[in-house]
Amino acid sequence: MSDAREAEILPTPGQTVGPFFRFGVEYAGENIVVQPYSPGSVLLSGTVYDGAGEVIPDAMVEIWAADSDGSVPTGEGARIRTSHLFSGFGRAQVTGAGHYEFWTRNPGPTAPGKAPFFAAVVFARGLTDKLHTRIYLPDDEAALAADPFLASLSDDERRTVIAERDAEGNLRHDIRLQGEGETVFIRF
Amino acid sequence: MTANGPGLEPQDKITAEIVSRHQQYQDDLAAGARRTGTLLDFAPYRSSVLRHPTKDPRLVDPETIELVSPAYGHWEVAPIESDLTAQHVGGEPQGQRMVIEGRVLDSAGQPIRHQLVEIWQANAGGRYIHQRDQHPAPLDPNFTGAGRTLTDENGVYRFTTIKPGAYPWKNHLNAWRPAHIHFSLFGNAVTQRLVTQMYFPDDPLFALDPIYNSIPEQRDRDRLVAAYDHDLTSPEWALGFRWDIVLSGPQATWFEPEGDEH
């Protein structure tokens, strides 16, 4: 009997999405996780920047998050949006101005006292592999203060993974791949 | 030629940078750096210079939502979407027809069931349908080059398509990408999300290509190359290629192989 570690097989490495991915991955309603302006809906949007502070016009952002009651979505329909089930997953192609947006819901805490966040994955031409990060909701300061990942970050770093809430209740969050204000990316 | 104006750097310079960067990776490993599958900081791929994080991604314990993945219903992908040769009423695309089949596994070797696999590729002449692809090779009115499927009970996917051509780009003078198909995969956890590229055996462009070589170790680059499989080849119809994909689990790392020497 071989030990488990020996049986572990090495993962397939990632590669860039390349320049011409949009026609291969874009689908109708991909960033409309819930209907715009429906009860409980929120607009999460921002801009993706490179190390020179220029917008990146050929990036893709994906989000995946709990429902507003903190439950993990099990609803099918991440691809065909007609079912009105909450799939929790969204994909956005940035505009020529590097802007992405999602209509979704505010995730709730998955356990009492937990800080809610969107799991996010970023892809782009020139980015050799995917990047994981988190986009935390800014509202529950006690939960944010208790979050072990956030506690490991400096104040400047924390700001790169916590969204801002605007007057309309929507969320703004920019992603910077490099340089001043570089987003904190994560691995598992 | 005219598409590549003066001022672009020669292939020899790029190739030398690739060799040098791979050596630096080995030196970093010897000095205690962690092993990685793909280098984010890989300057021979010029577009990466301003697009790679300068800080190493932080190691975190995945939480609830990160340990699961979106669920796709069988009704969300039609069977015909896995046949890239049957998407146009006008007829079949030009090029070498082929079937690609493989298994999607986790790092324990267990099948990833009922998950989404998306592919996209250039046509037989090496041209993408994307409007910004200015490569002066013809578009094929019978080929779009995008497909998707869900893995079955055993984690198996299967596509019918045509072999893409090598594709010229402007990373440097006379730059050509080896023929490849882009793959996007979902696992059982969002941590397993993967976008990568599948290549064909024995491509002479491998050593010259900055994207293929953004993976610093040969044994890892080899994992991106499909195998010709005569049992998958159909008489008088299509060649068969087999390519298995392993999605890393949260615990999976790029282990030091036993007996490895630097």
Interface residues (C-beta under 8 A of the other chain):
Chain A: A4 R5 A7 E8 I9 L10 P11 T12 P13 G14 Q15 T16 V17 G18 P19 F20 F21 R22 F23 G24 V25 D50 G51 A52 E54 I56 E62 W64 A65 A66 V72 P73 T74 G75 E76 G77 A78 R79 I80 S83 S87 G88 F89 P107 T110 A111 K114 F117 A119 V121 F123 A124 R125 G126 L127 T128 D129 K130 L131 H132 P148 F149 S152 L153 L177 Q178 G179 E182 T183 V184 F185 I186 R187 F188
Chain B: G37 T38 L39 L40 F42 Y45 S47 S48 V49 L50 R51 H52 P53 T54 K55 P57 R58 L59 V60 D61 P62 E63 T64 I65 E66 V68 S69 P70 A71 Y72 G73 W75 E76 V77 L105 S107 A108 G109 L116 E118 I119 W120 Q121 Y128 I129 H130 R132 D133 T144 G145 A146 W169 H182 S184 V190 T191 R193 L194 V195 T196 Q197 I211 Y212 S214 I215 R219 D220 R221 R223 L224 I245 V246 L247 S248 P250 A252 W254 F255
